Amino acid sequence: MCLGSVKVGLPEEPAPSEKELTNSVIGSVRSDLDVQLVRLSFLIRVSFDSSDKNFAAKVANTLADVYIENDLEARLQMTQKAGAWLSGRVKGLRDAVEASERALQQFRDREKIVDAKGVALGTSSQLTGMTTAALVAARQKAAELENAYHQVQSVLKGESRATLESIPAVLRSASVMPIKAAQAEAERKLAELSNRYGANHPRIIAAESDLRAARENTQKAVDSVVSSITREYEVAKATEKTMQAELDKSKSEIRDMSRKEFQLAALERDAQSNRALYEMFVNRAKETGVAGGLQSTIARVIDPAVVSGTPVKPKKTRIIVISLVIGLMLSIALALLLEYLDNTVRSGEDVAIKLEVPMLGILPWVPGKHAKFELQRGFLMNFNPAFSEAVRTLRTGILMSALDRPHKVVLVTSSVPEEGKTSVSMNLAFAMSQVKRTCLIDADMRRPSIYKAMGGDLKMPGLSNLVANTEPASKCIHEHESGLFYIPSGPVPPNPSELLSSKRFSEVLANLESMFDIIIIDSPPVQLVSDATILAGVANALVFVVRADATPYQVAKGALEQLKRGKAQLLGVVLNRLDVDKAERYYGYGRYFSYGGKYKYYKKYGYYGGKKSKKAA
């Protein structure tokens, strides 16, 4: 019985070939190799990264040596090839030089050219110039004589009524002018004698004889000048023809000579270029032979790689610094993005720029947990001196806004709920009650809250009873222990807007104005109902509350526009619940709540003006 064993497992992979191993090694070396040019120099930096420091130095040095050796070998091969090619070309160029010089000499012999420097052509050009000048002079003289000749011919042919003596050319003649003068003298003399003597007097007869002789001489001189004009004209025309023929002949000779000179110059250029090319190749062949034995290296190693004592990467310090810088930049970018996306009212500058209305005052945000209705009675309890001081500043701003005609009815409202309008109106009323007889009216009949803060109940008589005349004013007007009078909203009516816009409400408000120095009305938000717009029409002043870092400025601006359409007399905006620490860091509003840096003293110790507050006690 025979037992056999069976080997079970994954199929064996074929062994890599030599080419694959070579490509793998080359790829691995190239990935870790770095070759860079050094700026503003002829240096090359070769570096190789490896976990083995000895191997890294060896690879860099070996690469530089191999590069220099390969360049020497390649240039030697190129020199040998160039020498062989130049030798073949020199032989062909020698034959071309001999052929071009032979053709040049044959052309000179055939055309009988002795001067090849352009002297003959220059002499012919000078002769042509002289002939041209003579031709121009002959034509000018012929043109001058032609006019006189035609005048003479016209008189001789009877075509002109003028006489030969009147022709300008005859009159200007040097031989005619003295004879004409003698004739004129004889005529003058005869005219004088005719006045003295008779026709048969001897002197008269002698004078007439002299005049006839003068006239005959004049006629002979005129005939001679006329003949001279004719001869000179014919000679000038003949000279002109002769000069023209000579000029045409010179031009023909010059053209023929120029053609020969051009052919000669072409042959000379061909011979010179072949000789220059031949000499250049001969010299280059000699230089190539010399350079083949004196090959210089294209590069040399200035600073060989040495084994490093410390690792070059990873550079932990650089990585940490870069990470910190990137993190800081991302944080700044995120902060700027959040700042850009935040459309709330965060400072007095935003009130002026975004809402375009004046800022009346700022009430700070009081951190920590507060008891029920503690913020509404914050001024009265004085649990935060900075908050109380801000309310006093708001009170002063309202009182100082109209010294001559004090505001009797002040309306406090906001754009949306939860902005703190009730807290502002109650604290402002408590502050006003310290200096004036003040009445606080809760006109927010849909969501009344003043009665709760004052310790009352919902069924207690209030504004709705007073306007509906179901209860007397003595039962609707309540007095707080602080001296503040207030009117709660009373039972919720089914139609608060109609109740507030009624004539009865105006009468009730007029009676209250006679009873109190100032009336503060807490109204519903503007964006929810129209009660605030109705109340703005009967109030003397409007205080608009905006919650800092919460209310979008578009909503607040829309509410202000709605109130302006209701003829509201806006005093300004109260920026409520402003984070003082944040404002002091980013906007510089710490000065609104401190004097000499005392606000932080209030927060830490609870002091105000050197005395402990009730809460701190």
C-alpha positions as CSV (number, residue, x, y, z in Angstrom):
1,M,0.0,0.0,0.0
2,C,1.5,3.3,-1.1
3,L,0.6,6.7,0.4
4,G,1.1,10.0,-1.6
5,S,1.0,13.6,-0.5
6,V,-0.8,16.4,-2.4
7,K,0.5,20.1,-2.0
8,V,-2.4,22.5,-1.9
9,G,-2.0,26.3,-2.1
10,L,-2.0,29.4,-4.4
11,P,-0.4,29.0,-7.8
12,E,3.2,30.2,-8.0
13,E,3.8,33.5,-9.8
14,P,6.4,33.3,-12.6
15,A,9.8,34.8,-11.8
16,P,10.3,38.3,-13.3
17,S,12.5,38.6,-16.3
18,E,15.7,40.5,-16.4
19,K,14.2,43.4,-18.3
20,E,11.4,43.7,-15.8
21,L,13.9,43.7,-12.9
22,T,16.0,46.4,-14.7
23,N,12.9,48.6,-15.3
24,S,11.8,48.2,-11.7
25,V,15.2,49.2,-10.4
26,I,15.5,52.2,-12.8
27,G,12.0,53.4,-11.8
28,S,12.8,53.1,-8.1
29,V,16.1,55.1,-8.6
30,R,14.4,57.8,-10.7
31,S,11.6,58.3,-8.2
32,D,14.2,59.1,-5.4
33,L,16.6,61.1,-7.7
34,D,16.4,64.9,-7.9
35,V,18.4,67.0,-10.5
36,Q,18.1,70.7,-10.3
37,L,19.8,73.7,-12.0
38,V,21.2,76.3,-9.6
39,R,19.8,79.7,-10.5
40,L,22.2,82.3,-12.0
41,S,25.0,79.8,-12.4
42,F,26.2,76.9,-14.5
43,L,25.9,74.4,-11.7
44,I,23.7,71.3,-11.4
45,R,22.7,69.9,-8.0
46,V,22.3,66.1,-8.0
47,S,20.7,64.6,-4.9
48,F,19.4,61.1,-4.1
49,D,17.1,60.1,-1.2
50,S,17.6,56.8,0.5
51,S,17.3,55.2,3.9
52,D,20.9,54.0,3.5
53,K,23.2,57.1,3.7
54,N,26.2,55.3,2.1
55,F,24.1,54.2,-0.8
56,A,22.6,57.7,-1.3
57,A,26.1,59.3,-1.6
58,K,27.4,56.5,-3.9
59,V,24.4,56.9,-6.3
60,A,24.9,60.7,-6.6
61,N,28.7,60.4,-7.3
62,T,28.3,57.5,-9.8
63,L,25.6,59.4,-11.7
64,A,27.9,62.4,-12.2
65,D,30.8,60.2,-13.3
66,V,28.7,58.2,-15.8
67,Y,27.3,61.4,-17.3
68,I,30.8,62.9,-17.9
69,E,32.1,59.6,-19.5
70,N,29.0,59.2,-21.7
71,D,29.4,62.7,-23.0
72,L,33.1,62.2,-23.8
73,E,32.4,59.0,-25.7
74,A,29.5,60.6,-27.6
75,R,31.5,63.6,-28.7
76,L,34.4,61.4,-29.8
77,Q,32.1,59.4,-32.1
78,M,30.6,62.6,-33.5
79,T,34.1,63.9,-34.2
80,Q,35.1,60.8,-36.1
81,K,31.9,60.9,-38.2
82,A,32.4,64.6,-38.9
83,G,36.0,64.0,-40.1
84,A,35.0,61.3,-42.5
85,W,32.2,63.4,-43.9
86,L,34.4,66.5,-44.3
87,S,37.1,64.6,-46.2
88,G,34.5,63.5,-48.8
89,R,33.2,67.0,-49.2
90,V,36.6,68.6,-49.6
91,K,37.3,66.5,-52.7
92,G,34.0,67.5,-54.4
93,L,34.5,71.2,-53.5
94,R,38.0,71.2,-55.0
95,D,36.6,70.1,-58.4
96,A,33.8,72.7,-58.2
97,V,36.4,75.5,-57.6
98,E,38.5,74.4,-60.6
99,A,35.4,74.3,-62.8
100,S,34.2,77.8,-61.8
101,E,37.6,79.5,-62.3
102,R,37.9,77.8,-65.7
103,A,34.5,79.1,-66.8
104,L,35.4,82.7,-65.6
105,Q,38.7,82.7,-67.6
106,Q,36.9,81.4,-70.8
107,F,34.3,84.2,-70.5
108,R,37.0,86.9,-70.3
109,D,38.8,85.5,-73.3
110,R,35.7,85.2,-75.4
111,E,34.4,88.7,-74.6
112,K,37.9,90.3,-74.8
113,I,37.5,91.8,-71.3
114,V,40.7,93.2,-69.9
115,D,39.4,95.5,-67.1
116,A,37.1,93.6,-64.8
117,K,37.0,96.3,-62.1
118,G,34.3,98.5,-63.6
119,V,36.7,101.2,-65.0
120,A,35.6,100.8,-68.6
121,L,31.9,101.0,-67.6
122,G,32.7,104.1,-65.6
123,T,34.5,105.8,-68.6
124,S,31.6,105.0,-70.9
125,S,29.2,106.5,-68.3
126,Q,31.3,109.7,-68.2
127,L,31.2,110.0,-72.0
128,T,27.5,109.4,-72.0
129,G,27.1,112.2,-69.4
130,M,29.1,114.6,-71.5
131,T,27.1,113.7,-74.6
132,T,23.9,114.2,-72.8
133,A,25.0,117.7,-71.6
134,A,26.0,118.7,-75.2
135,L,22.6,117.4,-76.4
136,V,20.7,119.5,-73.9
137,A,22.7,122.6,-74.9
138,A,22.1,121.9,-78.6
139,R,18.4,121.5,-78.0
140,Q,18.2,124.7,-75.9
141,K,20.0,126.7,-78.6
142,A,17.8,125.2,-81.4
143,A,14.7,126.1,-79.3
144,E,15.9,129.7,-79.0
145,L,16.7,130.0,-82.8
146,E,13.5,128.2,-83.8
147,N,11.2,131.0,-82.7
148,A,13.2,133.6,-84.5
149,Y,13.4,131.4,-87.6
150,H,9.6,130.9,-87.7
151,Q,9.0,134.7,-87.4
152,V,11.4,135.3,-90.3
153,Q,9.7,132.7,-92.4
154,S,6.3,134.1,-91.7
155,V,7.4,137.6,-92.8
156,L,9.1,136.2,-95.9
157,K,6.0,134.2,-96.9
158,G,3.7,137.1,-96.3
159,E,1.9,135.3,-93.5
160,S,2.6,138.2,-91.0
161,R,2.1,141.9,-91.4
162,A,5.2,142.7,-89.4
163,T,8.5,143.6,-91.1
164,L,11.8,142.0,-90.8
165,E,13.1,145.0,-88.9
166,S,10.5,144.6,-86.1
167,I,11.5,141.0,-85.4
168,P,13.0,140.9,-81.8
169,A,16.0,138.7,-82.9
170,V,16.8,141.3,-85.6
171,L,16.4,144.3,-83.3
172,R,18.8,142.7,-80.7
173,S,21.5,142.0,-83.3
174,A,24.7,143.8,-82.7
175,S,25.2,144.7,-86.4
176,V,21.6,146.1,-86.8
177,M,21.5,148.3,-83.7
178,P,24.1,151.0,-84.7
179,I,22.8,151.2,-88.2
180,K,19.2,151.7,-86.9
181,A,20.6,154.4,-84.6
182,A,22.3,156.1,-87.7
183,Q,19.0,155.9,-89.6
184,A,17.1,157.4,-86.7
185,E,19.7,160.2,-86.5
186,A,19.3,160.9,-90.3
187,E,15.5,161.0,-90.0
188,R,15.8,163.4,-87.0
189,K,18.2,165.7,-88.9
190,L,15.9,165.8,-92.0
191,A,13.0,166.7,-89.9
192,E,14.8,169.6,-88.3
193,L,16.0,170.9,-91.7
194,S,12.5,170.5,-93.2
195,N,11.3,173.0,-90.6
196,R,13.9,175.6,-91.7
197,Y,14.4,175.2,-95.5
198,G,12.4,174.3,-98.5
199,A,12.3,171.0,-100.4
200,N,14.9,172.0,-103.0
201,H,17.4,173.5,-100.5
202,P,20.8,171.8,-100.9
203,R,21.0,170.9,-97.2
204,I,17.6,169.2,-97.5
205,I,18.7,167.3,-100.6
206,A,21.9,166.2,-98.8
207,A,19.9,165.1,-95.7
208,E,17.5,163.1,-97.9
209,S,20.5,161.4,-99.6
210,D,22.0,160.5,-96.2
211,L,18.6,159.1,-95.1
212,R,18.4,156.9,-98.2
213,A,21.9,155.6,-97.6
214,A,21.1,154.8,-94.0
215,R,18.0,153.0,-94.9
216,E,19.8,150.9,-97.6
217,N,22.5,150.0,-95.0
218,T,19.8,149.0,-92.5
219,Q,18.1,146.8,-95.1
220,K,21.5,145.2,-95.9
221,A,22.2,144.6,-92.2
222,V,18.6,143.1,-91.7
223,D,19.1,140.8,-94.7
224,S,22.4,139.7,-93.3
225,V,20.9,138.9,-89.8
226,V,18.0,137.1,-91.4
227,S,20.3,134.9,-93.4
228,S,22.4,134.3,-90.3
229,I,19.4,133.3,-88.3
230,T,18.4,130.7,-90.9
231,R,21.9,129.3,-91.1
232,E,22.3,129.1,-87.3
233,Y,19.0,127.4,-86.9
234,E,19.8,124.8,-89.5
235,V,23.2,124.2,-87.9
236,A,21.7,123.8,-84.4
237,K,19.1,121.3,-85.7
238,A,21.9,119.3,-87.4
239,T,24.0,119.4,-84.2
240,E,21.0,118.2,-82.1
241,K,20.5,115.2,-84.4
242,T,24.2,114.4,-84.3
243,M,24.2,114.6,-80.4
244,Q,21.1,112.4,-80.2
245,A,22.6,109.7,-82.4
246,E,25.9,109.8,-80.4
247,L,23.9,109.5,-77.1
248,D,21.9,106.5,-78.4
249,K,25.1,104.9,-79.5
250,S,26.7,105.5,-76.1
251,K,23.7,104.1,-74.3
252,S,23.7,100.9,-76.4
253,E,27.4,100.4,-75.7
254,I,26.8,100.9,-71.9
255,R,23.9,98.4,-72.0
256,D,26.0,95.8,-73.8
257,M,28.9,96.5,-71.4
258,S,26.6,96.3,-68.3
259,R,25.3,92.9,-69.5
260,K,28.9,91.6,-69.8
261,E,29.9,93.1,-66.5
262,F,26.9,91.4,-64.9
263,Q,27.8,88.0,-66.3
264,L,31.4,88.5,-65.3
265,A,30.4,89.4,-61.8
266,A,28.2,86.3,-61.5
267,L,31.0,84.1,-62.6
268,E,33.4,85.8,-60.2
269,R,31.0,85.4,-57.3
270,D,30.5,81.8,-58.1
271,A,34.3,81.2,-58.2
272,Q,34.8,83.2,-55.0
273,S,32.0,81.4,-53.1
274,N,33.3,77.9,-54.2
275,R,36.8,78.9,-53.1
276,A,35.7,80.3,-49.8
277,L,33.6,77.1,-49.1
278,Y,36.5,74.9,-50.1
279,E,38.9,76.8,-47.8
280,M,36.4,76.6,-44.9
281,F,35.9,72.9,-45.3
282,V,39.7,72.3,-45.5
283,N,40.2,74.3,-42.3
284,R,37.3,72.6,-40.6
285,A,38.7,69.2,-41.5
286,K,42.1,70.2,-40.0
287,E,40.4,71.4,-36.8
288,T,38.3,68.3,-36.5
289,G,41.4,66.2,-36.8
290,V,43.1,68.2,-34.0
291,A,40.0,68.3,-31.8
292,G,39.7,64.5,-32.0
293,G,42.8,64.0,-29.9
294,L,42.0,66.9,-27.4
295,Q,38.5,66.2,-26.0
296,S,37.5,68.2,-23.0
297,T,34.8,67.2,-20.5
298,I,31.5,68.9,-20.6
299,A,31.3,69.0,-16.8
300,R,33.3,68.3,-13.7
301,V,32.4,67.5,-10.2
302,I,32.9,70.5,-7.9
303,D,31.5,69.1,-4.7
304,P,31.2,65.3,-4.5
305,A,28.5,63.8,-2.4
306,V,29.6,62.8,1.2
307,V,27.9,60.6,3.7
308,S,25.5,62.8,5.7
309,G,25.6,62.6,9.5
310,T,22.0,63.7,9.9
311,P,18.8,62.8,8.1
312,V,17.4,65.4,5.7
313,K,13.7,64.5,6.0
314,P,11.1,64.5,7.3
315,K,11.6,68.1,8.5
316,K,9.3,68.1,11.5
317,T,9.9,71.7,12.5
318,R,9.0,73.0,9.0
319,I,5.9,70.7,8.9
320,I,4.7,72.0,12.3
321,V,5.3,75.7,11.3
322,I,3.5,75.3,7.9
323,S,0.6,73.5,9.6
324,L,0.3,76.4,12.1
325,V,0.4,79.0,9.4
326,I,-2.2,77.2,7.3
327,G,-4.4,76.7,10.3
328,L,-4.1,80.4,11.2
329,M,-4.9,81.5,7.6
330,L,-7.9,79.1,7.5
331,S,-9.1,80.5,10.8
332,I,-8.8,84.1,9.6
333,A,-10.6,83.2,6.4
334,L,-13.4,81.5,8.3
335,A,-13.7,84.5,10.6
336,L,-13.9,86.9,7.6
337,L,-16.5,84.7,6.0
338,L,-18.6,84.6,9.1
339,E,-18.2,88.4,9.4
340,Y,-19.3,88.8,5.8
341,L,-22.3,86.5,6.2
342,D,-23.5,88.2,9.4
343,N,-26.2,90.6,8.5
344,T,-27.2,91.6,12.0
345,V,-26.7,95.0,13.7
346,R,-23.7,94.6,16.0
347,S,-22.6,98.2,16.8
348,G,-23.5,101.8,16.7
349,E,-21.6,102.1,13.4
350,D,-24.0,99.5,11.9
351,V,-26.9,101.5,13.2
352,A,-25.6,104.6,11.4
353,I,-24.5,102.9,8.2
354,K,-27.1,100.1,7.8
355,L,-30.2,101.6,9.3
356,E,-29.3,105.2,8.5
357,V,-30.8,106.5,11.8
358,P,-29.2,108.0,14.9
359,M,-28.4,105.8,17.9
360,L,-30.1,106.9,21.1
361,G,-28.4,104.5,23.5
362,I,-26.9,101.1,24.3
363,L,-28.0,98.6,26.9
364,P,-25.4,95.9,27.7
365,W,-26.0,92.2,27.9
366,V,-25.9,91.0,31.5
367,P,-24.5,87.4,31.6
368,G,-25.5,84.7,33.9
369,K,-28.9,83.2,35.0
370,H,-31.5,85.7,36.2
371,A,-34.7,85.3,38.2
372,K,-38.1,85.7,36.6
373,F,-38.6,89.3,35.4
374,E,-35.2,90.3,36.9
375,L,-34.1,92.0,33.7
376,Q,-37.4,94.0,33.4
377,R,-36.8,95.4,36.9
378,G,-33.0,95.6,36.5
379,F,-32.7,99.3,37.0
380,L,-34.9,99.2,40.0
381,M,-33.0,96.3,41.6
382,N,-29.6,97.7,40.5
383,F,-28.2,94.2,40.1
384,N,-25.7,95.4,37.5
385,P,-24.4,99.0,37.9
386,A,-23.3,99.2,34.2
387,F,-26.8,98.3,33.1
388,S,-28.4,100.9,35.4
389,E,-25.9,103.5,34.2
390,A,-26.8,102.7,30.6
391,V,-30.6,103.2,31.4
392,R,-29.8,106.5,33.0
393,T,-27.9,107.5,29.9
394,L,-30.9,106.6,27.8
395,R,-33.2,108.6,30.1
396,T,-30.9,111.6,29.8
397,G,-30.8,111.3,26.0
398,I,-34.7,111.3,25.8
399,L,-35.0,114.3,28.2
400,M,-32.3,116.3,26.4
401,S,-33.7,115.7,23.0
402,A,-36.5,118.2,23.7
403,L,-35.8,120.7,26.4
404,D,-38.2,123.4,25.2
405,R,-41.1,121.1,24.4
406,P,-40.7,117.9,26.4
407,H,-42.0,114.7,25.0
408,K,-45.2,113.7,26.7
409,V,-45.9,110.4,25.0
410,V,-42.9,108.1,24.2
411,L,-43.6,104.9,22.2
412,V,-41.2,101.9,22.6
413,T,-41.4,99.2,20.0
414,S,-39.2,96.8,17.9
415,S,-39.4,95.0,14.6
416,V,-39.9,91.4,15.9
417,P,-40.5,89.8,19.3
418,E,-37.8,88.8,21.7
419,E,-35.8,92.0,21.1
420,G,-36.3,93.3,24.7
421,K,-38.7,96.2,24.0
422,T,-40.7,95.4,27.2
423,S,-37.5,95.3,29.3
424,V,-36.4,98.6,27.8
425,S,-39.8,100.3,28.3
426,M,-40.0,99.1,32.0
427,N,-36.5,100.1,32.9
428,L,-36.9,103.4,31.2
429,A,-40.1,104.0,33.0
430,F,-38.5,103.2,36.4
431,A,-35.7,105.6,35.6
432,M,-38.1,108.3,34.5
433,S,-40.2,107.9,37.7
434,Q,-37.2,109.1,39.7
435,V,-37.3,112.5,38.0
436,K,-40.8,112.9,36.7
437,R,-44.4,111.7,37.3
438,T,-44.4,108.8,34.9
439,C,-47.1,106.4,33.6
440,L,-46.2,103.1,31.8
441,I,-48.9,101.7,29.5
442,D,-48.9,98.1,28.2
443,A,-50.4,98.5,24.7
444,D,-49.3,95.0,23.7
445,M,-52.7,93.5,24.2
446,R,-52.0,90.3,22.3
447,R,-49.0,89.3,24.5
448,P,-49.2,91.4,27.7
449,S,-46.4,90.9,30.2
450,I,-46.1,94.1,32.3
451,Y,-48.7,92.9,34.7
452,K,-46.6,89.9,35.5
453,A,-43.5,91.9,36.1
454,M,-45.4,94.2,38.4
455,G,-46.9,91.3,40.3
456,G,-50.5,91.6,39.1
457,D,-52.8,89.2,37.2
458,L,-54.4,89.1,33.8
459,K,-57.9,90.0,35.1
460,M,-56.8,93.3,36.7
461,P,-58.4,96.3,35.0
462,G,-56.3,98.0,32.5
463,L,-56.1,99.8,29.1
464,S,-58.9,97.8,27.4
465,N,-61.3,98.6,30.3
466,L,-60.3,102.3,30.3
467,V,-60.8,102.7,26.5
468,A,-64.0,100.7,26.6
469,N,-65.1,102.9,29.6
470,T,-66.1,99.8,31.6
471,E,-63.9,100.8,34.5
472,P,-63.0,104.2,35.9
473,A,-59.4,105.5,35.6
474,S,-58.8,105.1,39.3
475,K,-59.1,101.3,39.0
476,C,-57.2,101.1,35.8
477,I,-54.2,103.1,36.9
478,H,-52.0,101.3,39.4
479,E,-49.1,102.6,41.4
480,H,-45.9,100.6,42.0
481,E,-44.0,100.7,45.2
482,S,-41.2,102.5,43.3
483,G,-43.5,105.4,42.6
484,L,-44.1,104.4,39.0
485,F,-47.7,104.5,37.7
486,Y,-48.7,101.8,35.2
487,I,-51.7,100.7,33.2
488,P,-51.7,97.0,32.3
489,S,-53.3,95.8,29.1
490,G,-56.4,94.5,30.9
491,P,-58.6,91.8,29.4
492,V,-57.6,90.9,25.9
493,P,-60.1,92.4,23.4
494,P,-61.1,90.7,20.2
495,N,-59.9,93.7,18.1
496,P,-56.9,95.5,19.6
497,S,-56.2,97.5,16.5
498,E,-59.7,99.0,16.3
499,L,-59.5,99.8,20.0
500,L,-56.2,101.6,19.6
501,S,-57.3,103.6,16.5
502,S,-60.6,104.7,18.1
503,K,-61.4,108.3,19.1
504,R,-61.9,107.1,22.7
505,F,-58.2,106.0,22.9
506,S,-57.1,109.5,21.8
507,E,-59.3,111.0,24.5
508,V,-58.0,108.7,27.2
509,L,-54.4,109.5,26.1
510,A,-55.2,113.2,26.3
511,N,-56.5,112.9,29.9
512,L,-53.4,110.9,30.9
513,E,-51.2,113.6,29.5
514,S,-52.8,116.1,31.9
515,M,-52.3,113.7,34.8
516,F,-48.6,112.8,34.2
517,D,-45.4,114.5,33.1
518,I,-44.4,111.7,30.7
519,I,-46.2,108.5,29.3
520,I,-44.3,105.5,28.1
521,I,-46.2,103.1,25.9
522,D,-45.0,99.5,25.3
523,S,-46.4,98.5,21.9
524,P,-46.4,95.2,19.9
525,P,-43.6,94.6,17.3
526,V,-44.0,96.4,14.0
527,Q,-43.6,93.4,11.6
528,L,-46.4,91.3,13.2
529,V,-49.4,93.7,13.6
530,S,-50.2,97.3,12.7
531,D,-50.7,98.4,16.4
532,A,-47.3,100.0,16.5
533,T,-47.9,102.0,13.4
534,I,-51.2,103.3,14.8
535,L,-49.6,104.2,18.1
536,A,-46.8,106.0,16.4
537,G,-49.2,108.5,15.0
538,V,-50.4,109.6,18.4
539,A,-47.0,109.5,20.2
540,N,-44.7,112.5,20.5
541,A,-41.6,110.4,20.2
542,L,-40.5,106.9,19.2
543,V,-37.8,104.7,20.6
544,F,-36.9,101.8,18.4
545,V,-35.3,98.8,20.1
546,V,-32.9,96.5,18.1
547,R,-31.3,93.4,19.7
548,A,-27.6,93.3,19.0
549,D,-26.2,90.4,17.0
550,A,-29.7,89.0,16.5
551,T,-31.9,91.2,14.4
552,P,-31.2,91.3,10.7
553,Y,-30.7,94.9,9.6
554,Q,-33.1,94.4,6.6
555,V,-35.9,93.5,9.0
556,A,-35.2,96.5,11.3
557,K,-34.9,98.9,8.3
558,G,-38.2,97.7,6.9
559,A,-39.9,98.3,10.3
560,L,-38.5,101.8,10.4
561,E,-39.7,102.5,7.0
562,Q,-43.2,101.4,8.0
563,L,-43.1,103.6,11.1
564,K,-42.1,106.6,9.0
565,R,-45.1,106.1,6.8
566,G,-47.2,106.3,10.0
567,K,-45.7,109.7,10.7
568,A,-43.6,108.5,13.6
569,Q,-41.2,111.0,15.3
570,L,-38.2,108.8,15.7
571,L,-35.8,109.8,18.5
572,G,-33.3,107.0,17.8
573,V,-32.4,103.4,18.1
574,V,-31.6,101.6,21.4
575,L,-29.1,98.7,20.8
576,N,-30.2,96.2,23.4
577,R,-28.3,93.2,24.9
578,L,-24.9,94.2,23.5
579,D,-22.1,91.9,24.6
580,V,-19.7,94.4,26.2
581,D,-16.7,92.2,26.3
582,K,-17.0,91.4,22.6
583,A,-17.8,95.0,21.7
584,E,-14.8,96.2,23.7
585,R,-12.5,93.7,21.9
586,Y,-13.8,94.2,18.4
587,Y,-15.6,97.5,18.2
588,G,-14.2,99.6,21.1
589,Y,-17.5,100.2,22.9
590,G,-16.1,99.7,26.4
591,R,-16.2,103.5,26.7
592,Y,-20.0,103.5,26.7
593,F,-20.1,101.5,29.9
594,S,-17.0,102.5,31.8
595,Y,-15.3,105.6,33.1
596,G,-11.6,105.1,33.6
597,G,-12.0,101.3,33.1
598,K,-14.4,100.8,36.0
599,Y,-16.7,98.4,34.1
600,K,-14.5,95.4,34.8
601,Y,-14.3,96.5,38.4
602,Y,-18.1,96.3,38.5
603,K,-18.1,92.8,37.0
604,K,-15.6,91.4,39.4
605,Y,-16.5,93.0,42.7
606,G,-20.0,94.4,42.2
607,Y,-19.1,98.0,43.2
608,Y,-20.5,101.2,41.8
609,G,-18.9,104.5,42.7
610,G,-17.0,103.1,45.7
611,K,-20.2,101.7,47.3
612,K,-21.4,98.1,47.2
613,S,-24.6,97.4,45.2
614,K,-27.5,95.6,46.8
615,K,-26.7,92.4,44.9
616,A,-23.1,92.4,45.9
617,A,-24.1,93.1,49.5
